[in-house]
Amino acid sequence: MNLSIIIGWVMCFGMVIFGIFQGGEILWFFDPPSLLITVGGTFGCLIASYPMSYLAGVPKKFKMIFTPKKYKPEKYIDEIVEYAKIARGRGLLALEESANNCKDQFMKSALMLIVDANDTAKVRGMLDDAISFMCERHENGRSFFEKGVAVFPAFGMLGTLVGLVNMLNTMSTNPDGLAGGMATALITTFYGSLFANVLFNPMASSLKNAHEDELLCMQIIEEGVLAIADGSNPRYIQEKLEFMLPASKKSSGKSGES
């Protein structure tokens, strides 16, 4: 479970509600027409922006946000070092059995490419293409939430304009309702800012963070497998790959052997 997003939401909504109660009432901030304009309008715009085939996959994105897959790059380094020891001692062909037992599909594909004695330049090109396609898929997947960050404030402002027009047109017949009308008009801006920055922006960031973790692991696999194909020393491979890690994650606990 992605606890950070839950904790962040609780803090954000808690502080907003706390601020409301310092000088007002919670009911002042509940206006059904404003909610319909802001939330309904935003989701209507999002639905109109994507084909149904894309929208059918949006619920899966919510699952990824709240229960993201955990990537541990240091474990990939340990695995690659073990594969390097096998290749150095028994040859690249000995990696075929290990590749078939590999659970990570990208790692398996990369190992099979070098087992089949493909040119390393071609292998790098294929792996680079696979990483690029992955980046495009992930960018497309989180675009729904990034677009929501932009659209929510726009519909909040649109609702404010609708409220102001209604207020000005009734001002001559109901001057006492000016303050209430202004408050209602501003509520939509409040909704737009709240939903964009508290809900959709953290969800887009969560998907972005998961993407960065997976990207790092794929880059480690690419560099490690190509180093194995070049016959590099396992210890050298380990040190080379650990340079790709942030300082807090370095030192996997295993040492390569020559």
C-alpha positions, 0 to 999 in steps of 0.5 A, a space after each residue: 500500500 502506498 501509505 505516503 499518498 494516504 498520509 498526505 491526503 489526510 494531512 491536506 484535507 485535515 489542514 483545509 478543514 481545520 482552516 475552515 473551522 477557524 472562522 467559518 462553517 463546513 456547510 459554507 464550502 458545500 455547494 452542489 451546483 459548483 461541484 457539478 460544474 467543477 467535478 462533472 465538467 472536468 471528468 466530462 472533458 477527460 472522457 471526451 479527450 480519450 478513446 474508450 479503449 484508453 479509459 477502460 484501463 484507467 482503473 488499473 492506474 488507480 491500482 498502481 497508484 495505491 499498490 505500486 510494484 516495488 522495485 529494488 535495483 540493488 537486487 537486480 545488481 546482485 542477480 546480474 553479478 551472479 549471471 556474470 560469474 556463470 558466464 565468466 566461468 562456463 560461457 554465455 551459453 550457460 546463461 540460457 537455463 538461468 534466463 529461462 528461470 528469470 521472472 523479470 521479462 526484460 531481464 530474460 529477454 536481454 539475457 537471451 539476446 546475448 546468449 544467441 550471440 547477437 552483436 552488442 550494438 544491436 542488442 543495445 539498440 533493441 534494449 534502448 527501443 524497449 525502454 523508449 516504448 516503456 517510457 511512452 506507455 507510462 507517459 501516456 498512462 499518467 497523462 489522464 491525471 496530468 490533464 486533470 491537474 490542468 483541467 480542474 482549475 479551468 472548470 473551477 474558473 468557469 464555474 466562478 464566471 457562471 456564478 458571477 454572471 448569475 449574481 450580476 443578473 439578479 443583483 438589481 432584484 435581490 441586492 441582499 444576496 450579493 455576498 452569498 452569490 459572490 461566495 458561491 461563485 468563488 467556491 468553484 475556484 476552491 474546488 478546482 484548486 483543491 481537486 487538482 493539487 490535492 488529488 490529481 497531482 499526487 496521483 500523477 506524481 505517484 505514477 511518475 515515481 513508479 516509472 522512475 523506479 522501473 526505468 532505473 532497473 531497466 537501465 541497470 539490466 541493460 548496462 549489466 547484460 551488455 557488460 556480461 556480453 563484453 566479458 567484463 569482470 563481475 567485480 567491475 560490473 558490480 561497481 559500474 552498476 552501483 554508480 547508477 544508484 543513489 548513495 543511500 542504496 549503494 553496496 548490495 552486500 555481495 562482492 563480485 569475483 574475478 
